[in-house]
Amino acid sequence: MPERYPFLKGHGTENDFVLLPDPDGSVHGELSPQRMAERVRALCDRRAGIGGDGVLRVVRRDGGWFMDYRNSDGSVSEMCGNGIRVFARYLVDEGLADPSAPIPVGTRDGVKVLTVDGDLITADMGAPRVLGESKVAVPGHAWVARHVDMGNPHAVAFVESLDDAGTLLDAPDHDETTYPHGVNVEFVVRRGDRHVAMRVHERGSGETRSCGTGACAVMVAAAVADGARPTDADVAYRVDVPGGTLTVTWTTDDRVLLTGPAVIVARGTTGL
Ligand SMILES: N[C@@H](CCC[C@H](N)C(=O)O)C(=O)O
């Protein structure tokens, strides 16, 4: 009988994750990086596994919580905006965090603070870095894209129609000098005043139904393009994704707040 260990499944606007409680590192912590990547791929497999865009290993570190995030191909990323909101939902549901107080969670991009308001969870993603422009392309279309760093790398392209991005079965072409470690590519259309819609091809996961850091990058790129950087007051945009709606607020003290629903939908044990 293979060793079995606990898992949960959750999502934020249909960006879905397998959660692996491993507070003291005794369940997965001893695995080699290669073996852990294999395990992540097996768990995220939508036919033979549980299915997910990524894995959130829930670890205790330095007296607090740490989100050990991996994409569905087993690669690590610095940050996951929807994932950390689902992570906070898990902590609250399990009685491991007080929903009436700010919840700090460590990530490879430093500590992020989450707040809970009923069904909605907000992640303080910190300061965005608005960088230069480069080209992204899919078969038949190419665009200039804005480089926004949200702890992880994003290329944001404003397009005429979200259909122009095509099937997104393969990663869009991008400038490998600008993005030596790969990139998350967002395709954006305007829907109204401070209202946009996007699709995303995520590094390490393919097209997903939502991307929290991607929504933040899109909002920041749109606000810059609109001449709406926050000066006297915070600026909020609605960002529609295929899996729902997120609200992104850029504050006058240069923090980006990502707000949306996050739910746990299943739990069990697995030997994958
Ligand atoms: N879905 C995530 C982003 C996950 C990481 C990304 N694929 C990367 O490799 O940087 C989000 O909600 O932010």
The ligand as an SDF file (V2000), in Angstrom:
LIG
                    3D

 13 12  0  0  0  0  0  0  0  0999 V2000
   -2.0190   31.7450  -10.7450 N   0  0  0  0  0  0  0  0  0  0  0  0
   -1.1250   32.5440  -10.0260 C   0  0  0  0  0  0  0  0  0  0  0  0
    0.2600   32.7110  -10.5590 C   0  0  0  0  0  0  0  0  0  0  0  0
    1.0550   31.4110  -10.4210 C   0  0  0  0  0  0  0  0  0  0  0  0
    2.5190   31.5470  -10.7580 C   0  0  0  0  0  0  0  0  0  0  0  0
    2.8070   31.7940  -12.2020 C   0  0  0  0  0  0  0  0  0  0  0  0
    2.3160   30.7620  -13.0720 N   0  0  0  0  0  0  0  0  0  0  0  0
    4.3190   31.9700  -12.3730 C   0  0  0  0  0  0  0  0  0  0  0  0
    5.0060   31.0160  -12.7670 O   0  0  0  0  0  0  0  0  0  0  0  0
    4.8010   33.0530  -12.0680 O   0  0  0  0  0  0  0  0  0  0  0  0
   -1.7260   33.8050   -9.4870 C   0  0  0  0  0  0  0  0  0  0  0  0
   -2.9110   33.7530   -9.1290 O   0  0  0  0  0  0  0  0  0  0  0  0
   -1.0350   34.8000   -9.3020 O   0  0  0  0  0  0  0  0  0  0  0  0
  1  2  1  0
  2  3  1  0
  2 11  1  0
  3  4  1  0
  4  5  1  0
  5  6  1  0
  6  7  1  0
  6  8  1  0
  8  9  2  0
  8 10  1  0
 11 12  2  0
 11 13  1  0
M  END
$$$$
